[in-house]
């Protein structure tokens, strides 16, 4: 991600938007990250009783959407800190940009994800 400096010792990251988020009212929740797992922005995530996220194996397990891409090495480094990260838990998202472990959802998986995520206030929308 490009950065630009505003003053000596101050760096500001520049956000380059994509089309994952398609509406207002996006909110996040905090959870711990599983080490050794590569994550892609838009991945559906499950969360266990210890508040640790992992890649959802099935849309029916989804609770959050991954807001950024991390390599397995980066995830391991973050997990080692013990600090919680922010994950999308509310908002409107493009259904064609949501994935399971980086693989786009099939039409059947989109329906399953909508069924479980809708009551949680995560809406998947078809964007033309």
MOVENNOR-V169482 format. One record per residue. N is the residue number from 1. RES is the residue in three letters. PHI is phi in degrees with one decimal (NA if undefined). PSI is psi in whole degrees, 0 to 359 (NA if undefined). NEAR is the number of other C-alpha atoms within 12 Angstrom. Layout:
# MOVENNOR-V169482
N RES PHI PSI NEAR
N RES PHI PSI NEAR
This chain:
# MOVENNOR-V169482
1 UNK NA 132 11
2 UNK -68.3 150 10
3 UNK -126.0 156 12
4 UNK -137.9 146 14
5 UNK -98.0 131 12
6 UNK -97.2 328 11
7 UNK -156.6 166 8
8 UNK -54.6 124 8
9 UNK 81.1 2 8
10 UNK -116.6 126 10
11 UNK -122.2 139 12
12 UNK -122.0 128 14
13 UNK -80.7 143 12
14 UNK -100.3 124 12
15 UNK -82.2 128 11
16 UNK -106.1 108 11
17 UNK -70.0 152 12
18 UNK -124.2 194 14
19 UNK -108.9 28 21
20 UNK -70.7 311 32
21 UNK -87.3 126 31
22 UNK -122.5 7 25
23 UNK -152.0 180 19
24 UNK -86.3 180 13
25 UNK 67.8 32 16
26 UNK -72.6 131 23
27 UNK -130.2 162 22
28 UNK -126.6 162 21
29 UNK -130.0 154 24
30 UNK -95.4 142 24
31 UNK -158.0 167 30
32 UNK -86.9 158 29
33 UNK -105.4 142 36
34 UNK -78.5 132 35
35 UNK -73.9 154 24
36 UNK 76.5 12 19
37 UNK -116.0 133 26
38 UNK -87.4 132 27
39 UNK -118.3 145 35
40 UNK -117.5 139 28
41 UNK -53.8 127 32
42 UNK 100.8 352 38
43 UNK -63.2 140 42
44 UNK -77.0 138 47
45 UNK -122.4 142 42
46 UNK -99.1 166 35
47 UNK -140.0 138 28
48 UNK -96.5 182 19
49 UNK -64.9 342 10
50 UNK -91.7 8 14
51 UNK 64.7 41 23
52 UNK -112.6 127 27
53 UNK -88.5 155 36
54 UNK -150.8 167 37
55 UNK -63.4 133 36
56 UNK -71.6 133 33
57 UNK -84.2 339 23
58 UNK -144.6 142 26
59 UNK -57.1 332 34
60 UNK -64.9 343 25
61 UNK -90.9 352 25
62 UNK -67.1 137 39
63 UNK -127.2 327 40
64 UNK -133.3 168 47
65 UNK -119.9 136 53
66 UNK -71.9 125 42
67 UNK -87.0 350 34
68 UNK -151.2 167 27
69 UNK -98.7 135 21
70 UNK -136.1 139 26
71 UNK -75.5 167 20
72 UNK -60.8 324 20
73 UNK -66.6 317 17
74 UNK -65.3 319 20
75 UNK -62.2 319 28
76 UNK -62.9 316 21
77 UNK -63.1 317 20
78 UNK -65.4 316 23
79 UNK -61.6 325 24
80 UNK -65.2 335 16
81 UNK -74.3 336 15
82 UNK 75.4 7 18
83 UNK -87.6 141 18
84 UNK -78.7 147 21
85 UNK -111.6 167 24
86 UNK -94.9 135 23
87 UNK -131.8 144 36
88 UNK -65.1 129 37
89 UNK -129.5 5 32
90 UNK -160.6 146 29
91 UNK 136.7 185 29
92 UNK -112.7 128 31
93 UNK -131.2 149 41
94 UNK -73.3 121 28
95 UNK -63.3 334 35
96 UNK -80.2 354 28
97 UNK -106.3 358 32
98 UNK -92.6 144 45
99 UNK -143.6 167 36
100 UNK -112.5 111 35
101 UNK 51.6 43 30
102 UNK 84.2 357 27
103 UNK -102.0 125 22
104 UNK -55.1 149 22
105 UNK -73.8 145 28
106 UNK -77.3 166 18
107 UNK -55.8 322 17
108 UNK -67.4 320 15
109 UNK -68.2 326 28
110 UNK -61.7 315 31
111 UNK -61.5 317 22
112 UNK -64.5 319 21
113 UNK -64.9 318 40
114 UNK -60.7 320 31
115 UNK -62.9 320 21
116 UNK -87.7 327 24
117 UNK -84.4 329 34
118 UNK -53.4 309 25
119 UNK -62.6 340 16
120 UNK -88.0 3 22
121 UNK 73.8 24 24
122 UNK -106.0 115 35
123 UNK -105.1 129 34
124 UNK -99.5 125 37
125 UNK -120.9 145 25
126 UNK -80.7 125 21
127 UNK -115.5 129 15
128 UNK -94.9 NA 8
